[in-house]
Amino acid sequence: MIREAQLERGIIFGDRHTDEYVYMPGSEVGAEHPVYVYEYGNGRRDIDLTEALYLIRVRDLRPTLHPLLGRTSC
């Protein structure tokens, strides 16, 4: 629940060493079923909340500073 609330506030989870990030784009704030983003290396794909939370847990992603977006996506 805490990670979900952080994602909804625009907090970016990631690992700067592996170049992986999970976040909800600012354009999705307030959407009934928001789309989240998983960035990895040179790739990027849309994911749902379940997968976002799974990746954060399994990849041990922490709130971090995104190289382009900063600390939040909003």
Predicted model as a PDB file, atoms N, CA, C, CB and O in Angstrom, pLDDT in the B-factor column:
MODEL        1                                                                  
ATOM      1  N   MET A   1       0.806  -1.186   0.000  1.00 82.00           N  
ATOM      2  CA  MET A   1       0.000   0.000   0.000  1.00 82.00           C  
ATOM      3  C   MET A   1       0.863   1.269   0.000  1.00 82.00           C  
ATOM      4  CB  MET A   1      -0.925  -0.013   1.192  1.00 82.00           C  
ATOM      5  O   MET A   1       0.524   2.255  -0.653  1.00 82.00           O  
ATOM      6  N   ILE A   2       1.965   1.235   0.728  1.00 91.00           N  
ATOM      7  CA  ILE A   2       2.822   2.410   0.788  1.00 91.00           C  
ATOM      8  C   ILE A   2       3.429   2.687  -0.580  1.00 91.00           C  
ATOM      9  CB  ILE A   2       3.926   2.224   1.839  1.00 91.00           C  
ATOM     10  O   ILE A   2       3.429   3.833  -1.032  1.00 91.00           O  
ATOM     11  N   ARG A   3       3.944   1.664  -1.244  1.00 94.00           N  
ATOM     12  CA  ARG A   3       4.545   1.854  -2.564  1.00 94.00           C  
ATOM     13  C   ARG A   3       3.509   2.325  -3.569  1.00 94.00           C  
ATOM     14  CB  ARG A   3       5.196   0.559  -3.049  1.00 94.00           C  
ATOM     15  O   ARG A   3       3.804   3.168  -4.417  1.00 94.00           O  
ATOM     16  N   GLU A   4       2.301   1.790  -3.483  1.00 92.00           N  
ATOM     17  CA  GLU A   4       1.234   2.204  -4.385  1.00 92.00           C  
ATOM     18  C   GLU A   4       0.931   3.696  -4.199  1.00 92.00           C  
ATOM     19  CB  GLU A   4      -0.038   1.358  -4.142  1.00 92.00           C  
ATOM     20  O   GLU A   4       0.781   4.427  -5.178  1.00 92.00           O  
ATOM     21  N   ALA A   5       0.845   4.135  -2.969  1.00 92.00           N  
ATOM     22  CA  ALA A   5       0.587   5.547  -2.687  1.00 92.00           C  
ATOM     23  C   ALA A   5       1.738   6.421  -3.192  1.00 92.00           C  
ATOM     24  CB  ALA A   5       0.378   5.763  -1.175  1.00 92.00           C  
ATOM     25  O   ALA A   5       1.508   7.511  -3.715  1.00 92.00           O  
ATOM     26  N   GLN A   6       2.964   5.947  -3.037  1.00 95.00           N  
ATOM     27  CA  GLN A   6       4.111   6.707  -3.530  1.00 95.00           C  
ATOM     28  C   GLN A   6       4.074   6.817  -5.051  1.00 95.00           C  
ATOM     29  CB  GLN A   6       5.424   6.052  -3.077  1.00 95.00           C  
ATOM     30  O   GLN A   6       4.342   7.886  -5.598  1.00 95.00           O  
ATOM     31  N   LEU A   7       3.747   5.726  -5.737  1.00 94.00           N  
ATOM     32  CA  LEU A   7       3.632   5.769  -7.195  1.00 94.00           C  
ATOM     33  C   LEU A   7       2.564   6.769  -7.624  1.00 94.00           C  
ATOM     34  CB  LEU A   7       3.306   4.375  -7.752  1.00 94.00           C  
ATOM     35  O   LEU A   7       2.763   7.525  -8.574  1.00 94.00           O  
ATOM     36  N   GLU A   8       1.434   6.772  -6.926  1.00 91.00           N  
ATOM     37  CA  GLU A   8       0.346   7.687  -7.259  1.00 91.00           C  
ATOM     38  C   GLU A   8       0.733   9.145  -7.043  1.00 91.00           C  
ATOM     39  CB  GLU A   8      -0.879   7.357  -6.435  1.00 91.00           C  
ATOM     40  O   GLU A   8       0.174  10.032  -7.688  1.00 91.00           O  
ATOM     41  N   ARG A   9       1.674   9.402  -6.153  1.00 91.00           N  
ATOM     42  CA  ARG A   9       2.171  10.767  -5.920  1.00 91.00           C  
ATOM     43  C   ARG A   9       3.271  11.145  -6.901  1.00 91.00           C  
ATOM     44  CB  ARG A   9       2.691  10.905  -4.492  1.00 91.00           C  
ATOM     45  O   ARG A   9       3.759  12.275  -6.875  1.00 91.00           O  
ATOM     46  N   GLY A  10       3.669  10.211  -7.770  1.00 93.00           N  
ATOM     47  CA  GLY A  10       4.683  10.515  -8.771  1.00 93.00           C  
ATOM     48  C   GLY A  10       6.098  10.144  -8.385  1.00 93.00           C  
ATOM     49  O   GLY A  10       7.036  10.439  -9.126  1.00 93.00           O  
ATOM     50  N   ILE A  11       6.273   9.499  -7.237  1.00 96.00           N  
ATOM     51  CA  ILE A  11       7.608   9.069  -6.821  1.00 96.00           C  
ATOM     52  C   ILE A  11       8.151   8.072  -7.838  1.00 96.00           C  
ATOM     53  CB  ILE A  11       7.577   8.440  -5.396  1.00 96.00           C  
ATOM     54  O   ILE A  11       7.434   7.166  -8.263  1.00 96.00           O  
ATOM     55  N   ILE A  12       9.389   8.231  -8.221  1.00 97.00           N  
ATOM     56  CA  ILE A  12      10.036   7.351  -9.184  1.00 97.00           C  
ATOM     57  C   ILE A  12      10.875   6.327  -8.430  1.00 97.00           C  
ATOM     58  CB  ILE A  12      10.912   8.160 -10.183  1.00 97.00           C  
ATOM     59  O   ILE A  12      11.710   6.685  -7.600  1.00 97.00           O  
ATOM     60  N   PHE A  13      10.647   5.061  -8.723  1.00 98.00           N  
ATOM     61  CA  PHE A  13      11.435   3.979  -8.150  1.00 98.00           C  
ATOM     62  C   PHE A  13      12.447   3.538  -9.190  1.00 98.00           C  
ATOM     63  CB  PHE A  13      10.533   2.788  -7.699  1.00 98.00           C  
ATOM     64  O   PHE A  13      12.131   3.472 -10.378  1.00 98.00           O  
ATOM     65  N   GLY A  14      13.659   3.236  -8.755  1.00 98.00           N  
ATOM     66  CA  GLY A  14      14.647   2.796  -9.720  1.00 98.00           C  
ATOM     67  C   GLY A  14      15.952   2.384  -9.102  1.00 98.00           C  
ATOM     68  O   GLY A  14      16.130   2.365  -7.884  1.00 98.00           O  
ATOM     69  N   ASP A  15      16.855   2.056  -9.993  1.00 97.00           N  
ATOM     70  CA  ASP A  15      18.224   1.695  -9.645  1.00 97.00           C  
ATOM     71  C   ASP A  15      19.114   2.319 -10.712  1.00 97.00           C  
ATOM     72  CB  ASP A  15      18.422   0.120  -9.556  1.00 97.00           C  
ATOM     73  O   ASP A  15      19.115   1.879 -11.862  1.00 97.00           O  
ATOM     74  N   ARG A  16      19.858   3.329 -10.336  1.00 94.00           N  
ATOM     75  CA  ARG A  16      20.684   4.051 -11.304  1.00 94.00           C  
ATOM     76  C   ARG A  16      21.829   3.199 -11.826  1.00 94.00           C  
ATOM     77  CB  ARG A  16      21.234   5.317 -10.679  1.00 94.00           C  
ATOM     78  O   ARG A  16      22.346   3.466 -12.911  1.00 94.00           O  
ATOM     79  N   HIS A  17      22.237   2.178 -11.080  1.00 95.00           N  
ATOM     80  CA  HIS A  17      23.333   1.308 -11.532  1.00 95.00           C  
ATOM     81  C   HIS A  17      22.888   0.360 -12.638  1.00 95.00           C  
ATOM     82  CB  HIS A  17      23.884   0.504 -10.360  1.00 95.00           C  
ATOM     83  O   HIS A  17      23.656   0.069 -13.555  1.00 95.00           O  
ATOM     84  N   THR A  18      21.647  -0.125 -12.556  1.00 95.00           N  
ATOM     85  CA  THR A  18      21.130  -1.020 -13.587  1.00 95.00           C  
ATOM     86  C   THR A  18      20.291  -0.278 -14.623  1.00 95.00           C  
ATOM     87  CB  THR A  18      20.304  -2.123 -12.951  1.00 95.00           C  
ATOM     88  O   THR A  18      19.834  -0.871 -15.600  1.00 95.00           O  
ATOM     89  N   ASP A  19      20.091   1.027 -14.406  1.00 96.00           N  
ATOM     90  CA  ASP A  19      19.338   1.871 -15.338  1.00 96.00           C  
ATOM     91  C   ASP A  19      17.904   1.370 -15.511  1.00 96.00           C  
ATOM     92  CB  ASP A  19      20.042   1.919 -16.698  1.00 96.00           C  
ATOM     93  O   ASP A  19      17.406   1.247 -16.630  1.00 96.00           O  
ATOM     94  N   GLU A  20      17.246   1.081 -14.373  1.00 97.00           N  
ATOM     95  CA  GLU A  20      15.860   0.621 -14.364  1.00 97.00           C  
ATOM     96  C   GLU A  20      15.017   1.590 -13.552  1.00 97.00           C  
ATOM     97  CB  GLU A  20      15.751  -0.817 -13.789  1.00 97.00           C  
ATOM     98  O   GLU A  20      15.423   2.040 -12.480  1.00 97.00           O  
ATOM     99  N   TYR A  21      13.825   1.908 -14.080  1.00 98.00           N  
ATOM    100  CA  TYR A  21      12.933   2.840 -13.401  1.00 98.00           C  
ATOM    101  C   TYR A  21      11.490   2.409 -13.585  1.00 98.00           C  
ATOM    102  CB  TYR A  21      13.136   4.271 -13.923  1.00 98.00           C  
ATOM    103  O   TYR A  21      11.114   1.909 -14.646  1.00 98.00           O  
ATOM    104  N   VAL A  22      10.680   2.604 -12.549  1.00 98.00           N  
ATOM    105  CA  VAL A  22       9.244   2.369 -12.602  1.00 98.00           C  
ATOM    106  C   VAL A  22       8.574   3.622 -12.055  1.00 98.00           C  
ATOM    107  CB  VAL A  22       8.826   1.081 -11.789  1.00 98.00           C  
ATOM    108  O   VAL A  22       8.946   4.125 -10.995  1.00 98.00           O  
ATOM    109  N   TYR A  23       7.574   4.124 -12.796  1.00 97.00           N  
ATOM    110  CA  TYR A  23       6.864   5.313 -12.342  1.00 97.00           C  
ATOM    111  C   TYR A  23       5.540   5.459 -13.083  1.00 97.00           C  
ATOM    112  CB  TYR A  23       7.728   6.567 -12.540  1.00 97.00           C  
ATOM    113  O   TYR A  23       5.298   4.808 -14.100  1.00 97.00           O  
ATOM    114  N   MET A  24       4.690   6.332 -12.545  1.00 96.00           N  
ATOM    115  CA  MET A  24       3.445   6.676 -13.201  1.00 96.00           C  
ATOM    116  C   MET A  24       3.640   8.049 -13.840  1.00 96.00           C  
ATOM    117  CB  MET A  24       2.235   6.668 -12.193  1.00 96.00           C  
ATOM    118  O   MET A  24       3.939   9.015 -13.139  1.00 96.00           O  
ATOM    119  N   PRO A  25       3.477   8.149 -15.152  1.00 95.00           N  
ATOM    120  CA  PRO A  25       3.634   9.450 -15.806  1.00 95.00           C  
ATOM    121  C   PRO A  25       2.623  10.464 -15.265  1.00 95.00           C  
ATOM    122  CB  PRO A  25       3.473   9.305 -17.328  1.00 95.00           C  
ATOM    123  O   PRO A  25       1.508  10.099 -14.894  1.00 95.00           O  
ATOM    124  N   GLY A  26       3.011  11.708 -15.223  1.00 89.00           N  
ATOM    125  CA  GLY A  26       2.135  12.766 -14.745  1.00 89.00           C  
ATOM    126  C   GLY A  26       0.816  12.832 -15.489  1.00 89.00           C  
ATOM    127  O   GLY A  26      -0.199  13.227 -14.915  1.00 89.00           O  
ATOM    128  N   SER A  27       0.815  12.453 -16.751  1.00 90.00           N  
ATOM    129  CA  SER A  27      -0.417  12.483 -17.552  1.00 90.00           C  
ATOM    130  C   SER A  27      -1.438  11.451 -17.099  1.00 90.00           C  
ATOM    131  CB  SER A  27      -0.092  12.257 -19.010  1.00 90.00           C  
ATOM    132  O   SER A  27      -2.604  11.527 -17.488  1.00 90.00           O  
ATOM    133  N   GLU A  28      -1.018  10.484 -16.280  1.00 91.00           N  
ATOM    134  CA  GLU A  28      -1.916   9.428 -15.807  1.00 91.00           C  
ATOM    135  C   GLU A  28      -2.547   9.739 -14.455  1.00 91.00           C  
ATOM    136  CB  GLU A  28      -1.167   8.127 -15.719  1.00 91.00           C  
ATOM    137  O   GLU A  28      -3.408   8.992 -13.992  1.00 91.00           O  
ATOM    138  N   VAL A  29      -2.133  10.830 -13.818  1.00 83.00           N  
ATOM    139  CA  VAL A  29      -2.682  11.195 -12.518  1.00 83.00           C  
ATOM    140  C   VAL A  29      -4.183  11.406 -12.658  1.00 83.00           C  
ATOM    141  CB  VAL A  29      -1.992  12.471 -11.956  1.00 83.00           C  
ATOM    142  O   VAL A  29      -4.639  12.146 -13.530  1.00 83.00           O  
ATOM    143  N   GLY A  30      -4.938  10.751 -11.796  1.00 83.00           N  
ATOM    144  CA  GLY A  30      -6.386  10.876 -11.812  1.00 83.00           C  
ATOM    145  C   GLY A  30      -7.092   9.918 -12.760  1.00 83.00           C  
ATOM    146  O   GLY A  30      -8.322   9.869 -12.773  1.00 83.00           O  
ATOM    147  N   ALA A  31      -6.347   9.158 -13.551  1.00 87.00           N  
ATOM    148  CA  ALA A  31      -6.952   8.192 -14.466  1.00 87.00           C  
ATOM    149  C   ALA A  31      -7.570   7.047 -13.673  1.00 87.00           C  
ATOM    150  CB  ALA A  31      -5.904   7.653 -15.469  1.00 87.00           C  
ATOM    151  O   ALA A  31      -7.054   6.668 -12.622  1.00 87.00           O  
ATOM    152  N   GLU A  32      -8.669   6.499 -14.170  1.00 88.00           N  
ATOM    153  CA  GLU A  32      -9.339   5.397 -13.487  1.00 88.00           C  
ATOM    154  C   GLU A  32      -8.439   4.163 -13.421  1.00 88.00           C  
ATOM    155  CB  GLU A  32     -10.654   5.054 -14.194  1.00 88.00           C  
ATOM    156  O   GLU A  32      -8.361   3.501 -12.385  1.00 88.00           O  
ATOM    157  N   HIS A  33      -7.767   3.859 -14.519  1.00 91.00           N  
ATOM    158  CA  HIS A  33      -6.824   2.740 -14.582  1.00 91.00           C  
ATOM    159  C   HIS A  33      -5.511   3.261 -15.161  1.00 91.00           C  
ATOM    160  CB  HIS A  33      -7.395   1.552 -15.449  1.00 91.00           C  
ATOM    161  O   HIS A  33      -5.247   3.089 -16.351  1.00 91.00           O  
ATOM    162  N   PRO A  34      -4.685   3.900 -14.325  1.00 94.00           N  
ATOM    163  CA  PRO A  34      -3.452   4.502 -14.850  1.00 94.00           C  
ATOM    164  C   PRO A  34      -2.478   3.474 -15.408  1.00 94.00           C  
ATOM    165  CB  PRO A  34      -2.768   5.297 -13.765  1.00 94.00           C  
ATOM    166  O   PRO A  34      -2.433   2.325 -14.969  1.00 94.00           O  
ATOM    167  N   VAL A  35      -1.716   3.912 -16.371  1.00 96.00           N  
ATOM    168  CA  VAL A  35      -0.651   3.114 -16.967  1.00 96.00           C  
ATOM    169  C   VAL A  35       0.657   3.550 -16.320  1.00 96.00           C  
ATOM    170  CB  VAL A  35      -0.605   3.280 -18.533  1.00 96.00           C  
ATOM    171  O   VAL A  35       0.888   4.743 -16.122  1.00 96.00           O  
ATOM    172  N   TYR A  36       1.494   2.606 -15.999  1.00 97.00           N  
ATOM    173  CA  TYR A  36       2.792   2.880 -15.410  1.00 97.00           C  
ATOM    174  C   TYR A  36       3.862   2.580 -16.452  1.00 97.00           C  
ATOM    175  CB  TYR A  36       3.015   2.042 -14.115  1.00 97.00           C  
ATOM    176  O   TYR A  36       3.591   1.927 -17.459  1.00 97.00           O  
ATOM    177  N   VAL A  37       5.069   3.055 -16.206  1.00 97.00           N  
ATOM    178  CA  VAL A  37       6.164   2.880 -17.157  1.00 97.00           C  
ATOM    179  C   VAL A  37       7.293   2.110 -16.484  1.00 97.00           C  
ATOM    180  CB  VAL A  37       6.672   4.252 -17.685  1.00 97.00           C  
ATOM    181  O   VAL A  37       7.649   2.373 -15.335  1.00 97.00           O  
ATOM    182  N   TYR A  38       7.844   1.159 -17.219  1.00 98.00           N  
ATOM    183  CA  TYR A  38       9.052   0.457 -16.802  1.00 98.00           C  
ATOM    184  C   TYR A  38      10.113   0.791 -17.834  1.00 98.00           C  
ATOM    185  CB  TYR A  38       8.823  -1.106 -16.676  1.00 98.00           C  
ATOM    186  O   TYR A  38       9.986   0.432 -19.005  1.00 98.00           O  
ATOM    187  N   GLU A  39      11.160   1.478 -17.398  1.00 97.00           N  
ATOM    188  CA  GLU A  39      12.296   1.806 -18.262  1.00 97.00           C  
ATOM    189  C   GLU A  39      13.471   0.932 -17.863  1.00 97.00           C  
ATOM    190  CB  GLU A  39      12.671   3.321 -18.165  1.00 97.00           C  
ATOM    191  O   GLU A  39      13.743   0.738 -16.678  1.00 97.00           O  
ATOM    192  N   TYR A  40      14.161   0.409 -18.861  1.00 96.00           N  
ATOM    193  CA  TYR A  40      15.316  -0.455 -18.610  1.00 96.00           C  
ATOM    194  C   TYR A  40      16.289  -0.264 -19.755  1.00 96.00           C  
ATOM    195  CB  TYR A  40      14.896  -1.962 -18.468  1.00 96.00           C  
ATOM    196  O   TYR A  40      15.923  -0.462 -20.914  1.00 96.00           O  
ATOM    197  N   GLY A  41      17.511   0.114 -19.458  1.00 91.00           N  
ATOM    198  CA  GLY A  41      18.509   0.339 -20.509  1.00 91.00           C  
ATOM    199  C   GLY A  41      17.970   1.275 -21.566  1.00 91.00           C  
ATOM    200  O   GLY A  41      17.624   2.418 -21.269  1.00 91.00           O  
ATOM    201  N   ASN A  42      17.897   0.803 -22.798  1.00 91.00           N  
ATOM    202  CA  ASN A  42      17.355   1.608 -23.893  1.00 91.00           C  
ATOM    203  C   ASN A  42      15.893   1.299 -24.170  1.00 91.00           C  
ATOM    204  CB  ASN A  42      18.165   1.387 -25.147  1.00 91.00           C  
ATOM    205  O   ASN A  42      15.328   1.829 -25.126  1.00 91.00           O  
ATOM    206  N   GLY A  43      15.263   0.451 -23.353  1.00 96.00           N  
ATOM    207  CA  GLY A  43      13.884   0.055 -23.572  1.00 96.00           C  
ATOM    208  C   GLY A  43      12.920   0.743 -22.632  1.00 96.00           C  
ATOM    209  O   GLY A  43      13.295   1.309 -21.605  1.00 96.00           O  
ATOM    210  N   ARG A  44      11.660   0.669 -23.029  1.00 96.00           N  
ATOM    211  CA  ARG A  44      10.595   1.263 -22.223  1.00 96.00           C  
ATOM    212  C   ARG A  44       9.300   0.566 -22.605  1.00 96.00           C  
ATOM    213  CB  ARG A  44      10.496   2.824 -22.440  1.00 96.00           C  
ATOM    214  O   ARG A  44       9.034   0.336 -23.785  1.00 96.00           O  
ATOM    215  N   ARG A  45       8.480   0.224 -21.583  1.00 97.00           N  
ATOM    216  CA  ARG A  45       7.188  -0.369 -21.899  1.00 97.00           C  
ATOM    217  C   ARG A  45       6.157   0.020 -20.852  1.00 97.00           C  
ATOM    218  CB  ARG A  45       7.303  -1.893 -21.997  1.00 97.00           C  
ATOM    219  O   ARG A  45       6.491   0.311 -19.703  1.00 97.00           O  
ATOM    220  N   ASP A  46       4.908   0.018 -21.268  1.00 97.00           N  
ATOM    221  CA  ASP A  46       3.798   0.313 -20.376  1.00 97.00           C  
ATOM    222  C   ASP A  46       3.450  -0.942 -19.593  1.00 97.00           C  
ATOM    223  CB  ASP A  46       2.568   0.832 -21.163  1.00 97.00           C  
ATOM    224  O   ASP A  46       3.475  -2.051 -20.125  1.00 97.00           O  
ATOM    225  N   ILE A  47       3.124  -0.748 -18.315  1.00 98.00           N  
ATOM    226  CA  ILE A  47       2.763  -1.857 -17.438  1.00 98.00           C  
ATOM    227  C   ILE A  47       1.581  -1.429 -16.570  1.00 98.00           C  
ATOM    228  CB  ILE A  47       3.975  -2.297 -16.556  1.00 98.00           C  
ATOM    229  O   ILE A  47       1.257  -0.244 -16.495  1.00 98.00           O  
ATOM    230  N   ASP A  48       0.944  -2.394 -15.920  1.00 97.00           N  
ATOM    231  CA  ASP A  48      -0.142  -2.063 -15.001  1.00 97.00           C  
ATOM    232  C   ASP A  48       0.409  -1.980 -13.571  1.00 97.00           C  
ATOM    233  CB  ASP A  48      -1.288  -3.120 -15.093  1.00 97.00           C  
ATOM    234  O   ASP A  48       1.591  -2.225 -13.330  1.00 97.00           O  
ATOM    235  N   LEU A  49      -0.466  -1.634 -12.644  1.00 96.00           N  
ATOM    236  CA  LEU A  49      -0.038  -1.458 -11.252  1.00 96.00           C  
ATOM    237  C   LEU A  49       0.521  -2.745 -10.658  1.00 96.00           C  
ATOM    238  CB  LEU A  49      -1.203  -0.967 -10.403  1.00 96.00           C  
ATOM    239  O   LEU A  49       1.527  -2.713  -9.950  1.00 96.00           O  
ATOM    240  N   THR A  50      -0.112  -3.859 -10.935  1.00 97.00           N  
ATOM    241  CA  THR A  50       0.355  -5.138 -10.391  1.00 97.00           C  
ATOM    242  C   THR A  50       1.787  -5.420 -10.811  1.00 97.00           C  
ATOM    243  CB  THR A  50      -0.556  -6.280 -10.846  1.00 97.00           C  
ATOM    244  O   THR A  50       2.616  -5.811  -9.990  1.00 97.00           O  
ATOM    245  N   GLU A  51       2.077  -5.220 -12.096  1.00 98.00           N  
ATOM    246  CA  GLU A  51       3.440  -5.467 -12.575  1.00 98.00           C  
ATOM    247  C   GLU A  51       4.415  -4.430 -12.022  1.00 98.00           C  
ATOM    248  CB  GLU A  51       3.477  -5.456 -14.110  1.00 98.00           C  
ATOM    249  O   GLU A  51       5.561  -4.760 -11.718  1.00 98.00           O  
ATOM    250  N   ALA A  52       3.971  -3.186 -11.890  1.00 98.00           N  
ATOM    251  CA  ALA A  52       4.838  -2.140 -11.327  1.00 98.00           C  
ATOM    252  C   ALA A  52       5.265  -2.516  -9.911  1.00 98.00           C  
ATOM    253  CB  ALA A  52       4.113  -0.768 -11.323  1.00 98.00           C  
ATOM    254  O   ALA A  52       6.445  -2.437  -9.572  1.00 98.00           O  
ATOM    255  N   LEU A  53       4.304  -2.923  -9.092  1.00 97.00           N  
ATOM    256  CA  LEU A  53       4.623  -3.303  -7.712  1.00 97.00           C  
ATOM    257  C   LEU A  53       5.498  -4.555  -7.674  1.00 97.00           C  
ATOM    258  CB  LEU A  53       3.333  -3.538  -6.910  1.00 97.00           C  
ATOM    259  O   LEU A  53       6.389  -4.665  -6.831  1.00 97.00           O  
ATOM    260  N   TYR A  54       5.248  -5.492  -8.576  1.00 98.00           N  
ATOM    261  CA  TYR A  54       6.064  -6.702  -8.657  1.00 98.00           C  
ATOM    262  C   TYR A  54       7.517  -6.350  -8.998  1.00 98.00           C  
ATOM    263  CB  TYR A  54       5.484  -7.673  -9.712  1.00 98.00           C  
ATOM    264  O   TYR A  54       8.442  -6.837  -8.347  1.00 98.00           O  
ATOM    265  N   LEU A  55       7.716  -5.512 -10.008  1.00 98.00           N  
ATOM    266  CA  LEU A  55       9.074  -5.138 -10.413  1.00 98.00           C  
ATOM    267  C   LEU A  55       9.802  -4.385  -9.305  1.00 98.00           C  
ATOM    268  CB  LEU A  55       9.031  -4.283 -11.679  1.00 98.00           C  
ATOM    269  O   LEU A  55      10.990  -4.613  -9.074  1.00 98.00           O  
ATOM    270  N   ILE A  56       9.100  -3.499  -8.625  1.00 98.00           N  
ATOM    271  CA  ILE A  56       9.715  -2.757  -7.522  1.00 98.00           C  
ATOM    272  C   ILE A  56      10.201  -3.720  -6.453  1.00 98.00           C  
ATOM    273  CB  ILE A  56       8.719  -1.744  -6.918  1.00 98.00           C  
ATOM    274  O   ILE A  56      11.302  -3.570  -5.922  1.00 98.00           O  
ATOM    275  N   ARG A  57       9.371  -4.714  -6.140  1.00 97.00           N  
ATOM    276  CA  ARG A  57       9.730  -5.676  -5.093  1.00 97.00           C  
ATOM    277  C   ARG A  57      10.847  -6.612  -5.543  1.00 97.00           C  
ATOM    278  CB  ARG A  57       8.506  -6.492  -4.685  1.00 97.00           C  
ATOM    279  O   ARG A  57      11.844  -6.767  -4.838  1.00 97.00           O  
ATOM    280  N   VAL A  58      10.691  -7.234  -6.706  1.00 97.00           N  
ATOM    281  CA  VAL A  58      11.640  -8.248  -7.162  1.00 97.00           C  
ATOM    282  C   VAL A  58      12.988  -7.638  -7.542  1.00 97.00           C  
ATOM    283  CB  VAL A  58      11.063  -9.006  -8.348  1.00 97.00           C  
ATOM    284  O   VAL A  58      14.031  -8.217  -7.241  1.00 97.00           O  
ATOM    285  N   ARG A  59      12.980  -6.490  -8.194  1.00 96.00           N  
ATOM    286  CA  ARG A  59      14.220  -5.839  -8.616  1.00 96.00           C  
ATOM    287  C   ARG A  59      14.793  -4.962  -7.502  1.00 96.00           C  
ATOM    288  CB  ARG A  59      13.977  -4.998  -9.874  1.00 96.00           C  
ATOM    289  O   ARG A  59      15.852  -4.359  -7.673  1.00 96.00           O  
ATOM    290  N   ASP A  60      14.097  -4.887  -6.356  1.00 96.00           N  
ATOM    291  CA  ASP A  60      14.521  -4.101  -5.191  1.00 96.00           C  
ATOM    292  C   ASP A  60      14.761  -2.639  -5.579  1.00 96.00           C  
ATOM    293  CB  ASP A  60      15.801  -4.703  -4.570  1.00 96.00           C  
ATOM    294  O   ASP A  60      15.790  -2.053  -5.241  1.00 96.00           O  
ATOM    295  N   LEU A  61      13.784  -2.063  -6.298  1.00 98.00           N  
ATOM    296  CA  LEU A  61      13.888  -0.667  -6.720  1.00 98.00           C  
ATOM    297  C   LEU A  61      13.479   0.242  -5.576  1.00 98.00           C  
ATOM    298  CB  LEU A  61      13.016  -0.397  -7.965  1.00 98.00           C  
ATOM    299  O   LEU A  61      12.545  -0.060  -4.834  1.00 98.00           O  
ATOM    300  N   ARG A  62      14.173   1.341  -5.439  1.00 97.00           N  
ATOM    301  CA  ARG A  62      13.953   2.304  -4.347  1.00 97.00           C  
ATOM    302  C   ARG A  62      13.645   3.674  -4.933  1.00 97.00           C  
ATOM    303  CB  ARG A  62      15.196   2.382  -3.407  1.00 97.00           C  
ATOM    304  O   ARG A  62      13.985   3.947  -6.084  1.00 97.00           O  
ATOM    305  N   PRO A  63      12.997   4.548  -4.142  1.00 97.00           N  
ATOM    306  CA  PRO A  63      12.819   5.914  -4.629  1.00 97.00           C  
ATOM    307  C   PRO A  63      14.182   6.486  -5.016  1.00 97.00           C  
ATOM    308  CB  PRO A  63      12.127   6.808  -3.553  1.00 97.00           C  
ATOM    309  O   PRO A  63      15.150   6.368  -4.265  1.00 97.00           O  
ATOM    310  N   THR A  64      14.247   7.099  -6.183  1.00 97.00           N  
ATOM    311  CA  THR A  64      15.536   7.546  -6.702  1.00 97.00           C  
ATOM    312  C   THR A  64      15.375   8.775  -7.586  1.00 97.00           C  
ATOM    313  CB  THR A  64      16.214   6.421  -7.484  1.00 97.00           C  
ATOM    314  O   THR A  64      14.270   9.284  -7.777  1.00 97.00           O  
ATOM    315  N   LEU A  65      16.472   9.228  -8.107  1.00 96.00           N  
ATOM    316  CA  LEU A  65      16.522  10.367  -9.011  1.00 96.00           C  
ATOM    317  C   LEU A  65      16.620   9.843 -10.438  1.00 96.00           C  
ATOM    318  CB  LEU A  65      17.720  11.308  -8.674  1.00 96.00           C  
ATOM    319  O   LEU A  65      17.593   9.180 -10.797  1.00 96.00           O  
ATOM    320  N   HIS A  66      15.609  10.142 -11.247  1.00 96.00           N  
ATOM    321  CA  HIS A  66      15.602   9.752 -12.664  1.00 96.00           C  
ATOM    322  C   HIS A  66      16.487  10.738 -13.423  1.00 96.00           C  
ATOM    323  CB  HIS A  66      14.132   9.730 -13.254  1.00 96.00           C  
ATOM    324  O   HIS A  66      16.451  11.934 -13.133  1.00 96.00           O  
ATOM    325  N   PRO A  67      17.282  10.268 -14.390  1.00 94.00           N  
ATOM    326  CA  PRO A  67      18.216  11.169 -15.090  1.00 94.00           C  
ATOM    327  C   PRO A  67      17.542  12.316 -15.839  1.00 94.00           C  
ATOM    328  CB  PRO A  67      19.036  10.378 -16.061  1.00 94.00           C  
ATOM    329  O   PRO A  67      18.165  13.362 -16.020  1.00 94.00           O  
ATOM    330  N   LEU A  68      16.309  12.161 -16.275  1.00 93.00           N  
ATOM    331  CA  LEU A  68      15.610  13.236 -16.982  1.00 93.00           C  
ATOM    332  C   LEU A  68      14.473  13.870 -16.183  1.00 93.00           C  
ATOM    333  CB  LEU A  68      15.067  12.711 -18.269  1.00 93.00           C  
ATOM    334  O   LEU A  68      14.241  15.075 -16.281  1.00 93.00           O  
ATOM    335  N   LEU A  69      13.771  13.070 -15.402  1.00 95.00           N  
ATOM    336  CA  LEU A  69      12.580  13.543 -14.708  1.00 95.00           C  
ATOM    337  C   LEU A  69      12.834  14.064 -13.293  1.00 95.00           C  
ATOM    338  CB  LEU A  69      11.588  12.445 -14.646  1.00 95.00           C  
ATOM    339  O   LEU A  69      12.006  14.787 -12.738  1.00 95.00           O  
ATOM    340  N   GLY A  70      13.950  13.707 -12.725  1.00 93.00           N  
ATOM    341  CA  GLY A  70      14.215  14.107 -11.341  1.00 93.00           C  
ATOM    342  C   GLY A  70      13.637  13.112 -10.357  1.00 93.00           C  
ATOM    343  O   GLY A  70      13.657  11.906 -10.606  1.00 93.00           O  
ATOM    344  N   ARG A  71      13.124  13.601  -9.249  1.00 93.00           N  
ATOM    345  CA  ARG A  71      12.601  12.719  -8.201  1.00 93.00           C  
ATOM    346  C   ARG A  71      11.155  12.289  -8.409  1.00 93.00           C  
ATOM    347  CB  ARG A  71      12.716  13.397  -6.881  1.00 93.00           C  
ATOM    348  O   ARG A  71      10.745  11.233  -7.927  1.00 93.00           O  
ATOM    349  N   THR A  72      10.374  13.109  -9.133  1.00 93.00           N  
ATOM    350  CA  THR A  72       8.975  12.765  -9.379  1.00 93.00           C  
ATOM    351  C   THR A  72       8.629  12.928 -10.851  1.00 93.00           C  
ATOM    352  CB  THR A  72       8.049  13.633  -8.520  1.00 93.00           C  
ATOM    353  O   THR A  72       9.282  13.667 -11.589  1.00 93.00           O  
ATOM    354  N   SER A  73       7.594  12.222 -11.252  1.00 92.00           N  
ATOM    355  CA  SER A  73       7.171  12.277 -12.647  1.00 92.00           C  
ATOM    356  C   SER A  73       6.095  13.323 -12.881  1.00 92.00           C  
ATOM    357  CB  SER A  73       6.670  10.926 -13.088  1.00 92.00           C  
ATOM    358  O   SER A  73       5.679  13.540 -14.019  1.00 92.00           O  
ATOM    359  N   CYS A  74       5.637  13.975 -11.814  1.00 85.00           N  
ATOM    360  CA  CYS A  74       4.566  14.978 -11.939  1.00 85.00           C  
ATOM    361  C   CYS A  74       5.118  16.385 -12.000  1.00 85.00           C  
ATOM    362  CB  CYS A  74       3.592  14.866 -10.776  1.00 85.00           C  
ATOM    363  O   CYS A  74       4.353  17.344 -12.105  1.00 85.00           O  
TER     364      CYS A  74                                                      
ENDMDL                                                                          
END                                                                             
